[in-house]
Amino acid sequence: MIRSMTGFARREHSGDFGTLVWEVRTVNHRYLEISLRLPEELRAVEGELRQAIQAAVRRGKVDASLQLRGGAASRPTLDVDDALLEVLIARTHEVTMKATQRGGSLAAPTPLDLLRWPGILRERERDATPLAADAALSLAETLAALTAMRDSEGGRIAEMLATRCRQIEDLVGQVSARLPDVRERIRSRTQERITQLALPAEANRDRLEQELSLLLSKMDVDEELDRLRSHIVEVGKAVSGSEPAGRRLDFLMQEFNREANTLSSKSQDAETTRAAVDMKVLIEQLREQVQNIE
């Protein structure tokens, strides 16, 4: 079963921390390339989340993002450094007393002034373990949905590949069936040309054999037809296999095109040339779809 490189999935998961929203998009790419955007709270587990994506996607460009939409537990909690605050109040009182003794005066600091002092307030560290666990679980669900979509698209591509391969096989059969008639027509045409030269009979036979040998060797396409049939079989094996087949199918498309071009260049028959052109059209349609297979 082949798999498409194109897909999209979105999943939401709610908890005490708020709502996690995963979105994962994939498009075709020669290699695996992952772009992962996470909330700051989950930077520590980025490696684990990236490995989960790598296990689900073998090839393609992956754009994955996670949003954390606030809940009560996701709001920051501030703590006051009581020890530092007591020292600050004591020092403030000392400064105020010294200023009074010298005939000056200072306004007493307000609570807000004290809280503005660097280090008095600090955000309480939160345990990110439950959040990370839920993020991993939600990612697994998102990747499962993504895989299902890519498998479904891969199934449609597989049907198209099978249809095009059958059409190419039919054309190969048509060309193969015409070969005896084409060879006989070439033999007759060559015989007529040699007869017109009015050479002795012995010379005619020698010349005929030489001309026929040369022409038949130039138009011998049995090997190309056999290779085309072999490539069709290999496409079927790749499509039905359990391993990613995109790169193998891409190579087979190159080989398909090579044999079709050779068949066209060797053709001594208009119908064979037309069949070779039709093959190249089908091969190009195959190639376009293969570009999207993982």
NUMITOR-233557 format. One line per field, with one value per residue: x, y, z of N, C-alpha, C in turn; residue in three letters. Coordinates in Angstrom, 2 decimals, decimal comma. Layout:
<kelos>
nx	(X_...) $
ny	(Y_...) $
nz	(Z_...) $
cax	(X_...) $
cay	(Y_...) $
caz	(Z_...) $
cx	(X_...) $
cy	(Y_...) $
cz	(Z_...) $
type	(ala_...) $
</kelos>
This chain:
<kelos>
nx	(0,85_0,76_1,62_0,49_2,35_1,09_-0,97_-3,23_-4,00_-5,86_-6,18_-7,74_-7,18_-8,30_-7,64_-6,70_-4,71_-5,44_-6,25_-4,95_-3,91_-3,21_-1,81_-0,99_0,67_1,54_3,59_4,83_8,27_11,75_13,29_13,02_11,78_11,32_9,39_8,84_6,79_6,43_4,87_6,50_6,58_6,92_9,35_11,35_10,68_10,86_12,54_11,56_8,96_9,55_10,79_8,56_7,12_8,89_8,76_6,27_6,17_7,93_9,03_8,97_7,81_7,19_5,03_4,46_2,55_1,88_-0,50_-1,18_-3,92_-5,14_-5,99_-7,28_-5,21_-3,07_-2,39_0,04_1,63_2,54_5,16_6,28_9,39_9,96_12,08_13,88_12,19_11,83_14,41_14,65_12,65_13,68_16,09_15,08_13,75_15,94_17,29_15,38_15,29_17,89_17,84_15,95_17,23_19,16_17,80_16,32_13,77_12,05_9,73_7,71_8,08_5,66_3,62_3,49_5,79_7,71_7,23_8,07_10,75_13,67_13,63_11,95_9,40_8,66_8,02_6,26_7,58_6,18_5,03_5,68_5,25_2,68_1,47_3,24_2,88_0,19_0,43_2,02_0,30_-1,87_-0,56_0,02_-2,56_-3,19_-1,27_-2,07_-4,53_-3,58_-2,03_-4,05_-5,41_-3,40_-2,97_-5,43_-5,41_-3,18_-4,20_-5,94_-4,09_-2,69_-4,62_-4,82_-2,21_-2,20_-4,14_-2,97_-0,68_-1,79_-2,77_-0,40_0,67_-1,15_-0,56_2,07_1,55_0,16_2,16_3,97_2,46_2,34_4,86_5,71_4,32_5,39_8,07_7,87_6,86_8,98_10,86_9,70_9,66_12,36_13,23_11,96_13,31_15,90_15,51_14,89_17,39_18,46_20,41_22,54_21,14_22,45_23,86_21,70_20,58_22,63_22,84_20,26_20,19_22,10_20,98_18,53_19,46_20,73_18,60_16,74_18,15_18,36_15,71_14,97_13,07_12,43_13,77_13,35_10,57_10,32_11,58_9,87_7,59_8,68_9,16_6,56_5,71_7,41_6,50_3,99_4,82_6,12_4,04_2,32_3,87_5,11_6,88_8,02_7,69_8,23_10,72_11,75_9,77_10,02_12,51_11,84_10,09_11,84_13,20_11,10_10,54_12,93_12,93_10,63_11,38_13,50_12,12_10,54_12,50_13,56_11,49_9,97_7,54_4,42_2,26_3,52_5,16_3,18_2,09_4,27_4,43_1,99_2,55_4,52_3,03_1,35_3,29_4,31_2,08_2,04_4,48_4,01_2,19_3,69_5,53_4,34_4,32_5,17) $
ny	(-1,20_2,06_5,42_8,74_11,82_14,11_15,73_16,56_17,30_17,97_18,37_18,77_19,06_19,14_20,26_20,73_22,56_24,03_24,33_22,24_22,54_20,87_21,09_19,60_19,57_18,15_18,03_17,19_16,29_15,91_14,77_14,06_16,70_18,59_21,01_22,42_23,95_25,11_25,81_27,76_26,39_23,75_23,30_21,69_19,09_18,87_17,29_14,66_14,87_15,46_13,09_11,39_12,35_11,75_8,99_8,53_9,76_9,28_10,51_13,75_17,17_18,48_20,40_21,25_22,40_23,55_24,89_26,49_27,17_29,31_28,12_27,92_26,83_27,42_30,02_32,40_32,14_34,21_34,59_36,04_37,14_36,79_37,10_38,78_40,96_41,75_42,57_44,70_46,43_46,99_48,28_50,46_51,76_52,47_54,28_56,28_57,15_58,19_60,30_61,90_62,55_64,24_66,44_66,29_64,85_61,94_60,37_57,69_54,46_53,00_49,99_49,11_50,27_48,78_46,20_46,52_46,30_44,76_41,26_40,88_39,90_36,80_34,38_31,47_28,26_25,80_22,41_20,76_18,22_16,78_18,32_17,89_15,15_15,04_16,54_14,85_12,65_13,82_14,55_12,03_11,15_13,04_12,49_9,92_10,46_11,98_10,06_8,29_9,87_10,26_7,64_7,07_8,83_7,78_5,31_6,07_7,08_4,72_3,24_4,79_4,48_1,75_1,61_3,17_1,66_-0,70_0,29_0,98_-1,57_-2,71_-1,21_-2,05_-4,70_-4,33_-3,24_-5,35_-7,32_-6,30_-6,53_-8,86_-8,34_-5,85_-6,48_-8,20_-6,44_-4,69_-6,44_-7,06_-4,53_-3,96_-6,00_-5,23_-2,84_-3,74_-5,37_-3,48_-2,52_-4,20_-6,22_-9,17_-12,38_-13,74_-11,66_-10,14_-11,68_-11,60_-8,85_-8,35_-9,83_-8,42_-5,85_-6,41_-7,50_-5,30_-3,42_-4,82_-5,17_-2,57_-1,95_-3,69_-4,20_-5,87_-6,22_-3,77_-3,86_-6,06_-5,04_-2,95_-4,44_-5,72_-3,52_-2,75_-4,88_-4,49_-2,04_-2,82_-4,52_-2,69_-0,97_-2,65_-3,40_-3,17_-1,24_2,23_3,52_5,57_6,62_4,45_4,07_6,48_6,13_4,00_5,29_6,86_4,84_3,71_5,86_5,99_3,57_3,92_6,12_4,98_3,01_4,61_5,89_3,76_2,95_1,79_2,13_3,69_3,23_2,04_4,12_5,93_4,53_4,55_7,26_7,58_5,99_7,54_9,74_8,56_7,69_10,12_11,05_9,13_9,75_12,30_11,72_9,97_11,65_12,50_10,46_8,83) $
nz	(0,00_-1,02_0,01_0,12_0,00_0,70_3,03_5,78_9,16_12,14_15,59_18,81_22,32_25,57_28,93_32,44_32,10_29,92_26,46_24,03_20,71_17,92_14,69_11,68_8,67_5,53_2,64_-0,66_-0,94_-1,54_0,48_4,06_5,86_8,68_10,24_13,28_15,59_18,86_22,08_24,62_27,02_26,35_25,19_26,19_25,55_22,85_21,25_21,66_20,62_17,99_17,20_17,28_15,10_13,03_13,11_12,05_9,56_6,68_4,46_2,96_3,33_6,43_8,31_11,43_14,15_17,46_19,54_22,64_24,34_26,76_30,04_33,40_34,91_33,37_33,63_34,71_37,94_40,58_42,91_45,99_47,07_50,19_52,04_50,70_50,46_53,16_53,79_52,02_52,96_55,51_54,88_53,48_55,58_57,18_55,52_55,34_58,05_58,38_56,59_57,85_60,25_59,32_58,68_56,39_54,28_53,25_51,13_52,14_50,71_48,55_48,56_45,90_44,86_46,18_45,17_42,60_42,70_41,47_41,39_43,55_42,81_41,34_38,80_39,47_39,08_37,00_36,94_34,11_33,24_33,12_31,10_28,95_28,57_27,76_25,42_23,84_23,60_22,24_19,90_18,85_18,20_16,25_14,29_13,60_12,37_10,25_8,88_8,10_6,25_4,33_3,55_2,36_0,18_-1,06_-1,85_-3,91_-5,72_-6,27_-7,67_-9,98_-10,99_-11,53_-13,55_-15,62_-16,08_-17,09_-19,47_-20,77_-20,99_-22,76_-25,06_-25,49_-26,13_-28,55_-30,19_-30,19_-31,47_-34,01_-35,05_-36,69_-39,15_-39,81_-40,18_-42,38_-44,29_-44,56_-45,58_-48,08_-49,30_-49,42_-51,12_-53,50_-54,09_-54,51_-56,70_-58,62_-59,13_-60,98_-60,70_-60,86_-59,98_-57,86_-56,71_-55,98_-53,88_-51,96_-51,51_-50,60_-48,23_-46,75_-46,58_-45,29_-42,91_-41,78_-41,52_-39,96_-37,62_-36,78_-36,23_-34,26_-31,55_-29,55_-27,13_-25,84_-25,53_-23,83_-21,56_-20,89_-20,16_-17,94_-16,26_-15,71_-14,14_-11,93_-10,98_-10,01_-7,91_-6,25_-5,55_-4,12_-1,99_1,45_2,22_1,94_-1,34_-3,08_-4,08_-5,48_-7,41_-8,75_-9,97_-11,66_-13,39_-14,86_-16,22_-17,68_-19,42_-20,82_-22,31_-23,86_-25,42_-26,88_-28,27_-29,91_-31,47_-32,90_-34,45_-37,43_-38,44_-38,73_-37,00_-34,82_-34,00_-33,23_-31,09_-29,34_-28,74_-27,41_-25,22_-23,96_-23,17_-21,25_-19,45_-18,55_-17,16_-15,16_-13,92_-12,83_-10,79_-9,25_-8,09_-5,80_-3,99_-0,99) $
cax	(0,00_1,56_1,09_0,73_3,10_0,25_-2,01_-3,47_-4,79_-5,98_-6,81_-7,75_-7,22_-8,50_-7,29_-6,58_-3,73_-6,04_-6,55_-3,87_-4,38_-2,18_-2,05_0,14_0,52_2,65_3,60_5,90_9,63_12,68_13,72_12,17_12,10_10,31_9,33_8,03_6,61_5,87_4,85_7,75_6,51_7,21_10,62_12,19_10,32_10,82_13,18_10,65_7,87_10,12_10,97_7,24_6,78_9,78_8,29_5,02_6,38_9,25_9,55_8,07_8,00_6,19_4,85_3,67_2,47_1,07_-0,93_-1,72_-4,90_-5,14_-6,97_-6,97_-3,90_-2,00_-2,06_1,23_1,48_3,66_5,58_7,05_10,58_9,75_13,37_14,38_11,28_12,13_15,68_14,38_11,89_14,59_17,03_14,30_13,53_17,22_17,55_14,41_15,72_19,10_17,43_15,25_18,24_19,92_16,89_15,61_12,61_11,81_8,40_7,76_7,75_4,37_3,77_3,78_7,21_8,49_7,06_8,81_12,19_14,08_13,80_10,91_8,41_9,15_6,96_6,42_7,80_5,11_5,39_5,22_5,15_1,33_1,25_4,03_2,24_-1,01_0,86_2,46_-0,89_-2,62_0,21_-0,17_-3,89_-3,12_-0,49_-2,90_-5,48_-2,80_-1,68_-5,26_-5,68_-2,36_-3,22_-6,58_-4,93_-2,28_-5,02_-6,41_-2,94_-2,40_-5,59_-4,44_-1,00_-2,57_-4,85_-2,01_0,21_-2,53_-2,83_0,93_0,80_-1,93_0,21_3,19_0,99_-0,15_3,42_4,52_1,65_2,57_6,24_5,86_3,87_6,34_9,28_7,56_6,72_10,33_11,49_9,14_10,09_13,79_13,33_11,58_14,37_17,06_15,10_14,99_18,79_18,77_21,66_22,42_20,36_23,31_24,11_20,45_20,42_23,61_22,46_19,03_20,52_22,79_20,02_17,59_20,17_20,94_17,33_16,11_18,91_18,02_14,33_14,70_12,59_12,00_14,38_12,65_9,24_10,49_11,90_8,64_6,78_9,34_8,94_5,16_5,68_8,08_5,59_3,01_5,45_6,39_2,77_1,73_4,78_4,85_7,88_7,85_8,07_8,31_11,99_11,86_8,85_10,60_13,54_11,16_9,54_12,95_13,46_9,96_10,71_14,08_12,53_9,67_12,14_14,23_11,13_10,15_13,62_13,79_10,28_9,90_6,12_3,68_1,45_4,44_5,53_2,02_1,99_5,35_4,03_0,95_3,22_5,20_1,99_0,95_4,43_4,36_1,01_2,54_5,56_3,43_1,60_4,75_6,20_3,61_4,29_6,22) $
cay	(0,00_3,28_6,52_10,07_12,73_15,28_15,46_17,56_16,82_18,93_17,79_19,58_18,29_20,08_19,80_21,80_23,52_24,78_23,53_22,01_22,45_20,41_21,12_19,00_19,57_17,54_18,16_16,38_16,79_14,83_14,14_14,40_17,99_18,86_22,32_22,19_25,15_24,70_26,80_27,78_25,41_22,39_23,26_20,62_17,79_19,02_16,13_13,51_15,11_15,36_11,66_10,82_12,72_10,98_7,60_8,47_10,31_8,86_11,44_14,87_18,37_18,46_21,65_20,90_23,49_23,30_26,09_26,28_28,21_29,39_27,69_28,47_26,36_27,89_31,40_32,44_32,37_35,01_34,45_37,16_36,74_37,42_37,45_39,98_42,05_42,22_43,32_45,95_47,32_47,44_49,26_51,66_52,44_53,05_55,46_57,31_57,67_59,01_61,54_62,72_63,04_65,31_67,53_66,07_63,97_61,05_59,75_56,24_53,73_52,31_48,55_48,91_50,57_47,63_45,06_46,80_46,07_43,54_40,04_40,71_39,01_35,80_33,47_30,13_27,21_24,82_21,07_20,62_16,81_16,43_19,01_17,21_13,86_15,30_16,99_13,66_11,86_14,53_14,45_10,67_11,12_13,87_11,75_8,81_11,03_12,36_8,84_7,78_10,69_10,00_6,30_7,16_9,46_6,81_4,31_6,63_7,12_3,34_2,87_5,48_3,85_0,44_1,86_3,62_0,54_-1,59_0,93_0,82_-2,99_-2,91_-0,65_-2,96_-5,84_-3,93_-3,12_-6,70_-8,05_-5,74_-6,73_-9,75_-7,65_-4,78_-7,12_-8,70_-5,30_-4,20_-7,42_-6,90_-3,25_-4,06_-6,85_-4,43_-1,88_-4,45_-5,82_-2,33_-2,28_-5,11_-6,93_-10,63_-13,02_-14,00_-10,37_-9,74_-12,36_-11,07_-7,48_-8,43_-10,27_-7,34_-4,77_-6,89_-7,64_-3,95_-2,80_-5,55_-4,90_-1,21_-1,86_-4,73_-3,57_-6,91_-5,98_-2,64_-4,30_-6,92_-4,18_-2,26_-5,39_-5,92_-2,33_-2,79_-5,83_-3,88_-1,03_-3,55_-4,98_-1,53_-0,44_-3,59_-3,65_-2,49_-0,19_3,41_3,15_6,75_6,76_3,34_4,36_7,58_5,53_3,21_6,21_7,22_3,70_3,68_6,90_5,62_2,52_4,49_6,94_4,08_2,40_5,61_6,15_2,58_2,60_1,85_1,96_4,82_2,79_1,83_5,46_6,49_3,82_5,03_8,59_7,37_5,49_8,65_10,54_7,82_7,70_11,45_11,07_8,34_10,47_13,38_11,15_9,35_12,71_12,73_9,22_8,76) $
caz	(0,00_-1,08_0,82_-0,44_0,86_0,98_4,02_6,82_10,30_13,24_16,76_20,03_23,56_26,68_30,26_33,43_31,60_28,82_25,27_23,08_19,33_16,98_13,24_10,96_7,20_4,81_1,18_-1,23_-0,82_-1,87_1,73_5,19_6,45_9,70_10,88_14,48_16,42_20,14_23,15_25,39_28,11_25,86_24,47_26,72_24,96_21,39_20,64_21,69_19,67_16,64_16,91_16,99_13,72_12,15_13,06_11,28_8,22_6,22_3,45_2,72_4,14_7,49_9,06_12,62_15,12_18,64_20,26_23,99_24,63_28,21_31,02_34,72_35,38_32,48_33,95_35,55_39,37_41,06_44,30_46,54_47,83_51,49_52,65_50,02_50,78_54,52_53,73_51,32_53,88_56,56_54,33_53,19_56,86_57,60_54,68_55,73_59,35_58,19_55,94_58,85_61,19_58,66_58,37_55,13_54,36_52,11_51,15_52,34_49,49_48,53_48,25_44,48_44,67_46,66_44,25_41,36_42,89_40,77_42,18_44,56_42,24_40,40_38,37_40,04_38,09_36,96_36,50_32,72_32,88_32,61_29,83_27,93_28,30_26,95_24,10_23,10_23,28_21,22_18,66_18,31_17,58_15,04_13,29_13,13_11,40_9,07_8,17_7,46_5,07_3,34_3,02_1,47_-1,05_-1,69_-2,52_-5,19_-6,62_-6,68_-8,72_-11,20_-11,50_-12,11_-14,81_-16,63_-16,42_-17,99_-20,79_-21,38_-21,34_-23,99_-26,18_-25,72_-26,84_-29,91_-30,93_-30,35_-32,46_-35,35_-35,49_-37,87_-40,36_-40,11_-40,73_-43,73_-45,17_-44,82_-46,47_-49,43_-49,84_-49,73_-52,30_-54,65_-54,39_-55,07_-58,03_-59,51_-59,48_-62,11_-60,42_-61,00_-58,92_-56,70_-56,08_-55,34_-52,59_-51,01_-51,15_-49,82_-46,88_-46,07_-46,28_-44,29_-41,63_-41,24_-41,15_-38,85_-36,38_-36,36_-35,75_-33,27_-30,31_-28,61_-25,83_-25,23_-25,12_-22,65_-20,42_-20,50_-19,40_-16,65_-15,43_-15,25_-13,02_-10,79_-10,43_-9,22_-6,66_-5,40_-5,04_-3,17_-0,89_2,72_2,41_1,08_-2,70_-3,92_-4,80_-6,44_-8,52_-9,51_-10,82_-12,70_-14,39_-15,74_-17,09_-18,61_-20,44_-21,66_-23,24_-24,81_-26,38_-27,77_-29,15_-30,91_-32,39_-33,74_-35,17_-38,89_-38,72_-38,19_-35,86_-33,71_-33,54_-32,52_-29,81_-28,48_-28,27_-26,40_-24,02_-23,27_-22,51_-20,05_-18,52_-17,93_-16,17_-14,04_-13,24_-12,06_-9,58_-8,44_-7,34_-4,54_-3,21_0,04) $
cx	(0,88_0,86_1,46_1,56_2,27_-0,83_-2,14_-4,31_-4,76_-6,73_-6,69_-7,85_-7,28_-8,14_-7,21_-5,66_-4,33_-6,34_-5,34_-4,46_-3,20_-2,67_-0,80_-0,20_1,74_2,48_4,79_7,24_10,56_13,11_12,71_12,66_10,97_10,48_8,35_8,00_5,84_5,77_6,13_7,76_6,94_8,51_11,48_11,89_10,26_11,43_12,29_9,51_8,35_10,33_9,64_6,82_7,62_9,33_7,05_5,20_7,80_9,88_8,51_8,43_6,86_6,20_3,91_3,71_1,54_0,77_-1,48_-2,62_-5,25_-6,32_-6,55_-5,58_-2,76_-1,62_-0,86_0,89_2,73_3,90_6,39_8,22_10,53_11,05_13,92_13,50_11,57_13,42_15,44_13,63_12,81_15,55_16,30_14,05_14,80_17,50_16,62_14,83_16,93_18,74_16,73_16,23_19,03_19,01_16,17_14,40_12,49_10,42_8,56_7,36_6,40_4,61_4,10_5,23_8,08_8,40_7,80_10,30_12,58_14,27_12,75_9,83_9,07_8,01_7,26_6,59_6,69_5,63_4,80_5,03_3,75_1,03_1,99_3,40_1,00_-0,65_1,30_1,27_-1,70_-1,89_0,03_-1,53_-3,88_-2,38_-1,27_-3,91_-4,77_-2,46_-2,88_-5,58_-4,67_-2,51_-4,38_-6,18_-3,99_-3,06_-5,54_-5,27_-2,61_-3,35_-5,23_-3,19_-1,33_-3,27_-3,88_-1,07_-0,49_-2,61_-1,49_1,13_0,02_-1,18_1,41_2,71_0,68_1,11_4,00_3,77_1,92_3,96_6,38_5,44_4,85_7,60_9,03_7,43_8,10_11,06_11,00_9,63_11,57_14,00_12,98_12,68_15,58_16,75_15,23_16,43_19,25_20,11_21,46_21,73_21,21_23,60_22,86_20,29_21,39_23,22_21,20_19,32_21,20_21,82_19,04_18,23_20,35_19,64_16,70_16,85_18,58_16,63_13,99_14,33_12,12_12,53_13,67_11,26_9,31_10,78_10,66_7,72_7,36_9,11_7,50_5,03_6,30_7,24_4,55_3,58_5,68_5,11_2,18_2,62_4,46_5,81_7,56_8,43_8,31_9,59_12,18_10,97_9,39_11,68_12,90_10,56_10,63_13,24_12,33_10,19_11,86_13,67_11,54_10,37_12,90_13,29_10,72_11,25_13,88_12,61_10,44_8,46_5,36_2,87_2,32_4,88_4,40_1,87_3,07_5,03_2,95_1,55_3,86_4,21_1,56_2,06_4,55_3,25_1,39_3,56_5,01_2,84_2,66_5,47_5,56_3,54_5,47_7,25) $
cy	(1,24_4,39_7,85_10,89_13,95_14,91_16,60_16,93_17,88_18,25_18,76_18,65_19,27_19,43_20,97_22,91_24,44_23,84_23,46_21,84_22,09_20,58_20,60_18,97_18,90_17,78_17,37_17,09_15,61_14,06_14,47_15,71_18,38_20,26_22,20_23,46_24,76_25,89_26,70_26,71_24,01_22,30_22,08_19,27_17,86_17,81_14,92_13,67_15,00_13,90_10,98_11,13_11,91_9,53_7,46_8,89_9,99_9,84_12,52_16,05_18,46_19,80_21,35_22,05_23,11_24,63_25,68_27,45_28,16_28,82_28,25_28,07_26,87_29,34_31,44_32,74_33,06_34,75_35,67_36,59_37,47_37,88_38,73_41,18_42,61_43,03_44,67_46,93_47,87_48,50_50,57_52,47_53,12_54,33_56,60_57,96_58,57_60,33_62,47_63,33_64,21_66,45_67,40_65,19_63,16_60,46_58,24_55,51_53,03_50,82_48,30_49,23_49,40_46,44_45,26_46,51_44,74_42,37_39,84_39,74_38,03_34,85_32,07_29,11_26,17_23,48_20,85_19,17_16,42_17,08_18,30_15,86_14,03_15,76_15,81_12,80_12,51_14,48_13,08_10,56_11,91_13,14_10,56_9,30_11,43_11,13_8,25_8,56_10,40_8,61_6,32_7,76_8,52_5,72_4,81_6,72_5,73_2,88_3,52_4,84_2,52_0,62_2,26_2,48_-0,46_-1,01_0,82_-0,63_-3,30_-2,38_-1,52_-4,18_-5,51_-3,84_-4,49_-7,47_-7,56_-6,09_-7,69_-9,07_-6,57_-5,36_-7,61_-7,57_-4,72_-5,14_-7,23_-5,61_-3,29_-4,90_-6,06_-3,46_-2,56_-4,94_-4,68_-2,02_-3,17_-5,78_-8,41_-11,23_-13,25_-12,71_-9,87_-10,37_-11,80_-9,67_-7,47_-8,83_-9,17_-6,24_-5,20_-7,00_-6,28_-3,34_-3,49_-5,33_-3,51_-1,13_-2,92_-4,08_-4,61_-6,66_-4,83_-3,05_-5,19_-6,07_-3,41_-3,19_-5,62_-4,73_-2,30_-3,73_-5,21_-2,78_-1,71_-4,03_-3,81_-1,00_-1,34_-3,87_-2,82_-1,33_1,03_3,16_4,34_6,83_5,66_3,60_5,51_7,07_4,74_4,11_6,65_6,09_3,51_4,64_6,57_4,59_3,05_5,35_6,07_3,41_3,36_5,83_4,98_2,28_2,79_1,79_3,08_4,43_2,56_3,16_6,09_5,82_4,29_6,41_8,46_6,85_6,64_9,58_9,87_7,83_9,04_11,60_10,26_9,12_11,59_12,87_10,57_10,41_12,95_11,50_9,20_7,68) $
cz	(0,00_-0,33_0,16_0,53_1,26_1,99_5,02_7,92_11,39_14,39_17,95_21,23_24,72_28,01_31,22_32,95_30,53_27,67_24,36_21,69_18,44_15,55_12,55_9,47_6,59_3,31_0,66_-1,15_-1,06_-0,63_2,82_5,80_7,39_10,25_12,04_15,33_17,68_21,10_23,97_26,47_27,67_25,08_24,93_26,07_23,43_20,70_20,59_20,69_18,23_16,25_16,59_15,56_12,73_12,03_12,18_9,83_7,79_5,23_3,20_3,61_5,13_8,21_10,21_13,61_16,25_19,33_21,62_24,31_26,12_28,94_32,37_35,17_34,53_32,77_34,88_37,01_39,88_42,53_44,71_47,33_49,19_52,13_52,03_50,35_52,18_54,53_53,07_52,22_54,96_56,04_53,99_54,47_57,34_56,82_55,07_57,06_59,19_57,53_56,92_59,84_60,60_58,21_57,06_55,35_53,08_52,24_51,32_51,06_49,63_48,27_46,78_44,17_45,08_45,71_42,94_41,49_42,22_41,74_43,24_44,09_41,28_40,06_38,89_38,91_38,19_36,46_35,11_32,31_32,40_31,26_28,70_27,56_27,43_25,55_23,24_22,69_22,17_19,87_18,02_17,62_16,26_13,94_12,75_12,11_10,12_8,23_7,44_6,19_3,96_2,74_2,03_0,12_-1,80_-2,42_-3,86_-6,20_-7,14_-7,78_-10,05_-11,82_-12,17_-13,46_-15,92_-17,03_-17,33_-19,39_-21,51_-21,82_-22,61_-25,20_-26,52_-26,50_-28,29_-30,77_-31,20_-31,42_-33,88_-35,89_-36,67_-39,18_-40,77_-40,75_-42,15_-44,72_-45,52_-45,78_-47,91_-50,07_-50,23_-50,99_-53,57_-55,05_-55,02_-56,48_-59,04_-59,91_-60,63_-61,92_-60,65_-59,79_-57,67_-55,95_-55,37_-53,96_-51,55_-50,54_-50,28_-48,37_-46,09_-45,64_-45,19_-42,92_-40,96_-40,74_-39,94_-37,53_-35,85_-35,74_-34,71_-31,94_-29,30_-27,21_-25,10_-24,73_-23,88_-21,40_-19,95_-19,71_-18,01_-15,71_-14,90_-14,07_-11,78_-10,16_-9,55_-7,90_-5,70_-4,77_-3,96_-1,97_0,34_2,98_1,53_-0,30_-3,60_-4,73_-5,83_-7,65_-9,37_-10,46_-11,96_-13,77_-15,37_-16,73_-18,11_-19,76_-21,38_-22,71_-24,28_-25,86_-27,37_-28,76_-30,26_-31,93_-33,33_-34,67_-36,68_-39,36_-38,03_-36,96_-34,63_-33,12_-32,74_-31,14_-28,83_-27,93_-27,19_-25,11_-23,24_-22,58_-21,21_-19,00_-17,83_-16,89_-14,94_-13,23_-12,36_-10,75_-8,66_-7,60_-5,98_-3,65_-2,23_-0,32) $
type	(met_ile_arg_ser_met_thr_gly_phe_ala_arg_arg_glu_his_ser_gly_asp_phe_gly_thr_leu_val_trp_glu_val_arg_thr_val_asn_his_arg_tyr_leu_glu_ile_ser_leu_arg_leu_pro_glu_glu_leu_arg_ala_val_glu_gly_glu_leu_arg_gln_ala_ile_gln_ala_ala_val_arg_arg_gly_lys_val_asp_ala_ser_leu_gln_leu_arg_gly_gly_ala_ala_ser_arg_pro_thr_leu_asp_val_asp_asp_ala_leu_leu_glu_val_leu_ile_ala_arg_thr_his_glu_val_thr_met_lys_ala_thr_gln_arg_gly_gly_ser_leu_ala_ala_pro_thr_pro_leu_asp_leu_leu_arg_trp_pro_gly_ile_leu_arg_glu_arg_glu_arg_asp_ala_thr_pro_leu_ala_ala_asp_ala_ala_leu_ser_leu_ala_glu_thr_leu_ala_ala_leu_thr_ala_met_arg_asp_ser_glu_gly_gly_arg_ile_ala_glu_met_leu_ala_thr_arg_cys_arg_gln_ile_glu_asp_leu_val_gly_gln_val_ser_ala_arg_leu_pro_asp_val_arg_glu_arg_ile_arg_ser_arg_thr_gln_glu_arg_ile_thr_gln_leu_ala_leu_pro_ala_glu_ala_asn_arg_asp_arg_leu_glu_gln_glu_leu_ser_leu_leu_leu_ser_lys_met_asp_val_asp_glu_glu_leu_asp_arg_leu_arg_ser_his_ile_val_glu_val_gly_lys_ala_val_ser_gly_ser_glu_pro_ala_gly_arg_arg_leu_asp_phe_leu_met_gln_glu_phe_asn_arg_glu_ala_asn_thr_leu_ser_ser_lys_ser_gln_asp_ala_glu_thr_thr_arg_ala_ala_val_asp_met_lys_val_leu_ile_glu_gln_leu_arg_glu_gln_val_gln_asn_ile_glu) $
</kelos>
